[in-house]
Amino acid sequence: MCVNGCPSCNAKEFGKFQRYFRALHCPTRWVIIRLIGEGTKSTNEIFDELKKTEALSRSGLYYHLSELEEADIVELAEYREVGGGAPEKVWRLKTKEIRFNLLTDLPETTAHEH
C-alpha cells in the first residue's frame, strides 16, 4: 500500500526506482557525479572542487558519497596513501546510465487517483 492508501500499490516493487530517486534528488550529488566523470577522483579532490561552488563540510561530502554508494551509483575504486595519514578513498562511477522503461519496468497496477 502506498502512502496515499492505494491498495494496489506495492512499494517493494518500486525499490530500484526509489533507491535512485533518493540518491539523485539532491543537486550536490549530480555535481559529485560530474566531477568523478569517466575517471576517478579522491575524496579530497572532490572536496576541493566542491568548495569552489558549494557550502559543504567534509562530513557533508562523506554523507553524499555514502548515499551515492548505497544506491550503487559510485563505488570505491582504491585507497591512496597520503603522507603517512589514513589512506584516502578514491571513487569511480559504478552506474553511468539509468533507464526505466515505463511500460515494462514497473508493475502492473489498476488506474487510480492519488
Number of C-alpha atoms within 10 A of each C-alpha: 11 12 8 9 9 12 11 13 18 13 11 10 12 13 11 13 15 14 15 17 12 12 21 18 10 11 10 17 17 13 16 21 22 11 18 19 13 11 10 18 20 19 17 14 13 19 20 12 13 18 12 9 10 11 9 13 12 13 9 12 19 13 12 18 22 16 19 25 18 14 21 15 21 21 20 16 16 14 13 12 11 9 7 6 7 10 12 14 16 19 22 22 23 15 13 11 7 8 7 10 7 8 8 8 13 13 12 10 10 8 7 9 5 8
